[in-house]
Amino acid sequence: MKIDVHYFAWLRERLGTGRETVETEAGTVAELIDELRARDEGYAHAFSDTGALRAAVDQDLVEFDASLDGAREVAFFPPMTGG
């Protein structure tokens, strides 16, 4: 399936892009991360510390075990803080 993947903050800086369309066989966000890591060293580095990442599927905050079934987009970003 094709899915739009959005990268924010330091992820965008490390990967050199804020958005891309990915062809994936991943069933969950975690599996998508594994596929992205396997692309090259840059992706492996960007996704090396998943504890410093959050994800949203179709603009809903999710855990990494969330299903991608029917998803149109996934976004990755660092944890947000209030102030």
NUBA-39970 format. One line per 5 residues: number of its first residue (from 1); their letters; for each residue x, y, z of N, C-alpha, C. Coordinates in nm, 4 decimals, always signed. Last residue first. Example, Ala and Ser with C-alpha at 12.3 -4.5 7.8 and 13.67 -1.06 7.14 Angstrom:
REM residues 2
2) SA) +1.2850/-0.2250/+0.7080/+1.3670/-0.1060/+0.7140/+1.2900/+0.0030/+0.7870 | +1.3190/-0.5690/+0.7800/+1.2300/-0.4500/+0.7800/+1.3200/-0.3300/+0.7800
END
This chain:
REM residues 83
83) GGTMP) +0.3572/+2.4731/+2.8011/+0.4278/+2.5805/+2.8692/+0.3394/+2.6935/+2.9051 | +0.4317/+2.1330/+2.6991/+0.3455/+2.2499/+2.7192/+0.4208/+2.3610/+2.7897 | +0.5813/+1.9404/+2.4439/+0.5782/+1.9902/+2.5803/+0.4892/+2.1124/+2.5871 | +0.5816/+1.6378/+2.2558/+0.5457/+1.7792/+2.2714/+0.5485/+1.8161/+2.4183 | +0.8332/+1.4244/+2.1188/+0.7291/+1.4520/+2.2186/+0.7048/+1.6029/+2.2311
78) PFFAV) +0.8876/+1.4579/+1.7595/+0.9333/+1.4423/+1.8979/+0.8192/+1.4693/+1.9945 | +0.7151/+1.2661/+1.5036/+0.7579/+1.3920/+1.5642/+0.8090/+1.3651/+1.7049 | +0.5591/+1.1451/+1.2129/+0.6541/+1.1195/+1.3213/+0.7063/+1.2522/+1.3709 | +0.2527/+1.0379/+1.0696/+0.3437/+1.1477/+1.1022/+0.4317/+1.1054/+1.2196 | +0.0945/+0.8847/+0.8005/+0.1591/+0.8654/+0.9299/+0.2528/+0.9826/+0.9499
73) ERAGD) -0.2083/+0.8464/+0.6099/-0.0834/+0.9139/+0.6437/-0.0371/+0.8764/+0.7835 | -0.4080/+0.6641/+0.5615/-0.3640/+0.7463/+0.4495/-0.2312/+0.8144/+0.4791 | -0.4984/+0.3307/+0.6588/-0.4367/+0.4611/+0.6880/-0.3947/+0.5319/+0.5598 | -0.5946/+0.0743/+0.6287/-0.6763/+0.1853/+0.5812/-0.6175/+0.3231/+0.6029 | -0.3949/-0.0353/+0.8813/-0.5019/-0.0783/+0.7920/-0.5913/+0.0410/+0.7559
68) LSADF) -0.1996/+0.0020/+1.0600/-0.1990/+0.0930/+0.9456/-0.3091/+0.0577/+0.8458 | -0.2412/-0.0196/+1.4157/-0.2587/-0.0733/+1.2804/-0.2527/+0.0373/+1.1756 | -0.0022/+0.0426/+1.6717/-0.1261/+0.0771/+1.6018/-0.1253/+0.0236/+1.4589 | +0.2260/+0.0172/+1.8148/+0.1609/-0.1075/+1.7746/+0.0290/-0.0830/+1.7004 | +0.3024/+0.2720/+1.8873/+0.3697/+0.2110/+1.7732/+0.3085/+0.0774/+1.7296
63) EVLDQ) +0.0039/+0.4646/+1.9533/+0.1205/+0.3883/+1.9975/+0.1807/+0.3201/+1.8750 | -0.1041/+0.7867/+1.8242/-0.1135/+0.6418/+1.8419/+0.0145/+0.5866/+1.9039 | -0.3051/+1.0636/+1.7514/-0.1885/+1.0155/+1.8237/-0.2068/+0.8676/+1.8551 | -0.4339/+1.1152/+1.4347/-0.4663/+1.0687/+1.5692/-0.3399/+1.0134/+1.6331 | -0.3764/+1.1714/+1.1691/-0.3843/+1.2830/+1.2628/-0.4343/+1.2454/+1.4021
58) DVAAR) -0.3290/+0.9228/+1.0518/-0.4431/+1.0042/+1.0082/-0.4799/+1.1089/+1.1140 | -0.1434/+0.8541/+1.3249/-0.1985/+0.7927/+1.2044/-0.3263/+0.8681/+1.1705 | +0.1514/+0.9661/+1.4759/+0.0091/+0.9881/+1.4543/-0.0288/+0.9188/+1.3235 | +0.4032/+0.9167/+1.7250/+0.3463/+0.8928/+1.5927/+0.1980/+0.9268/+1.5920 | +0.7132/+1.0205/+1.8723/+0.5703/+0.9962/+1.8813/+0.5196/+0.9776/+1.7381
53) LAGTD) +1.0387/+0.9542/+2.0066/+0.9452/+0.9784/+1.8962/+0.8013/+0.9538/+1.9381 | +1.2244/+0.8639/+2.1784/+1.2209/+1.0091/+2.1583/+1.1258/+1.0467/+2.0453 | +1.2151/+0.5951/+2.1601/+1.1664/+0.6543/+2.2849/+1.1551/+0.8060/+2.2759 | +1.3484/+0.5319/+1.9325/+1.2033/+0.5484/+1.9218/+1.1414/+0.6010/+2.0508 | +1.6286/+0.6031/+1.8118/+1.5752/+0.6148/+1.9480/+1.4251/+0.6388/+1.9415
48) SFAHA) +1.6725/+0.5734/+1.5374/+1.7490/+0.4907/+1.6308/+1.6929/+0.4936/+1.7728 | +1.5751/+0.7054/+1.3172/+1.4816/+0.6250/+1.3949/+1.5517/+0.5364/+1.4981 | +1.8015/+0.8303/+1.2136/+1.6855/+0.9124/+1.2499/+1.5885/+0.8358/+1.3400 | +1.9669/+0.6071/+1.1556/+2.0054/+0.7039/+1.2579/+1.8842/+0.7838/+1.3055 | +1.8188/+0.4868/+0.9518/+1.8525/+0.4096/+1.0723/+1.8894/+0.5037/+1.1862
43) YGEDR) +1.8197/+0.6901/+0.7630/+1.6931/+0.6532/+0.8266/+1.7193/+0.5743/+0.9550 | +2.0972/+0.6837/+0.7056/+2.0319/+0.8067/+0.7497/+1.8999/+0.7791/+0.8201 | +2.1464/+0.4236/+0.6105/+2.2043/+0.4662/+0.7374/+2.1380/+0.5919/+0.7935 | +1.8361/+0.2984/+0.4666/+1.9775/+0.3381/+0.4638/+2.0199/+0.3886/+0.6012 | +1.6092/+0.1223/+0.5069/+1.6369/+0.1921/+0.3811/+1.7829/+0.2305/+0.3671
38) ARLED) +1.5563/+0.0237/+0.7565/+1.6295/-0.0636/+0.6651/+1.6657/+0.0052/+0.5338 | +1.3954/+0.2194/+0.8710/+1.5318/+0.2000/+0.9214/+1.6174/+0.1219/+0.8220 | +1.1549/+0.1645/+0.7330/+1.2267/+0.2899/+0.7091/+1.3722/+0.2782/+0.7539 | +1.0851/-0.0849/+0.8424/+1.1090/-0.0715/+0.6982/+1.1890/+0.0541/+0.6672 | +1.0536/-0.0089/+1.1123/+1.1544/-0.1085/+1.0749/+1.1878/-0.1003/+0.9260
33) ILEAV) +0.8355/+0.1675/+1.0847/+0.9645/+0.2180/+1.1339/+1.0764/+0.1212/+1.0955 | +0.6430/-0.0194/+1.0063/+0.6824/+0.0874/+0.9144/+0.8169/+0.1457/+0.9558 | +0.6238/-0.1658/+1.2405/+0.6747/-0.2322/+1.1210/+0.7162/-0.1299/+1.0151 | +0.5121/+0.0329/+1.4060/+0.6434/-0.0254/+1.4384/+0.7048/-0.0945/+1.3170 | +0.2625/+0.0682/+1.2855/+0.3586/+0.1782/+1.2847/+0.4992/+0.1245/+1.3116
28) TGAET) +0.1768/-0.2309/+1.0982/+0.1724/-0.1431/+1.2157/+0.2736/-0.0306/+1.1986 | +0.2171/-0.3566/+0.8628/+0.0835/-0.3657/+0.9201/+0.0641/-0.2753/+1.0395 | +0.3972/-0.2792/+0.5664/+0.3858/-0.2752/+0.7123/+0.2400/-0.2819/+0.7564 | +0.4598/-0.2591/+0.3113/+0.3847/-0.3794/+0.3452/+0.3611/-0.3856/+0.4954 | +0.4630/+0.0454/+0.1193/+0.4928/-0.0343/+0.2376/+0.4064/-0.1588/+0.2456
23) EVTER) +0.5865/+0.3216/-0.0351/+0.5220/+0.1932/-0.0657/+0.5614/+0.0989/+0.0475 | +0.5395/+0.6542/+0.0627/+0.6134/+0.5302/+0.0816/+0.5271/+0.4120/+0.0386 | +0.5950/+0.9864/-0.0002/+0.5002/+0.8770/-0.0173/+0.5800/+0.7483/-0.0205 | +0.7068/+1.2304/+0.2363/+0.7286/+1.1429/+0.1224/+0.6162/+1.0398/+0.1163 | +0.8243/+1.5261/+0.3968/+0.7145/+1.4399/+0.3536/+0.7590/+1.3529/+0.2373
18) GTGLR) +1.0437/+1.6695/+0.4569/+0.9334/+1.6765/+0.5517/+0.8203/+1.5813/+0.5183 | +1.3902/+1.5863/+0.4404/+1.2585/+1.5988/+0.3785/+1.1521/+1.6027/+0.4869 | +1.6252/+1.5248/+0.5672/+1.6302/+1.6177/+0.4548/+1.4995/+1.6309/+0.3787 | +1.6579/+1.3750/+0.7916/+1.6242/+1.3051/+0.6679/+1.6275/+1.3945/+0.5451 | +1.7203/+1.5637/+0.9889/+1.8090/+1.4492/+0.9672/+1.7847/+1.3804/+0.8340
13) ERLWA) +1.5005/+1.7416/+0.9677/+1.6379/+1.7884/+0.9459/+1.7322/+1.6713/+0.9153 | +1.2881/+1.5751/+1.0342/+1.2906/+1.6386/+0.9020/+1.4325/+1.6841/+0.8698 | +1.3636/+1.5197/+1.2984/+1.3532/+1.4109/+1.2002/+1.3612/+1.4673/+1.0588 | +1.3462/+1.7626/+1.4306/+1.4793/+1.7105/+1.3989/+1.4750/+1.5906/+1.3044 | +1.0298/+1.8425/+1.2904/+1.1401/+1.8847/+1.3783/+1.2723/+1.8202/+1.3353
8) FYHVD) +0.8670/+1.5647/+1.1241/+0.8703/+1.6974/+1.1848/+0.9946/+1.7157/+1.2714 | +0.7468/+1.3989/+0.8401/+0.8527/+1.4061/+0.9404/+0.8593/+1.5491/+0.9931 | +0.4992/+1.1856/+0.7079/+0.5413/+1.3219/+0.7397/+0.6430/+1.3170/+0.8529 | +0.4048/+0.9798/+0.4473/+0.4755/+0.9851/+0.5750/+0.5293/+1.1267/+0.5926 | +0.1363/+0.8288/+0.2870/+0.2138/+0.9518/+0.3028/+0.2755/+0.9530/+0.4412
3) IKM) +0.1447/+0.5093/+0.1380/+0.1067/+0.5909/+0.2513/+0.1946/+0.7158/+0.2544 | +0.0359/+0.2324/-0.0510/+0.1075/+0.3604/-0.0466/+0.0529/+0.4437/+0.0677 | +0.0836/-0.1171/+0.0000/+0.0000/+0.0000/+0.0000/+0.0883/+0.1238/+0.0000
END
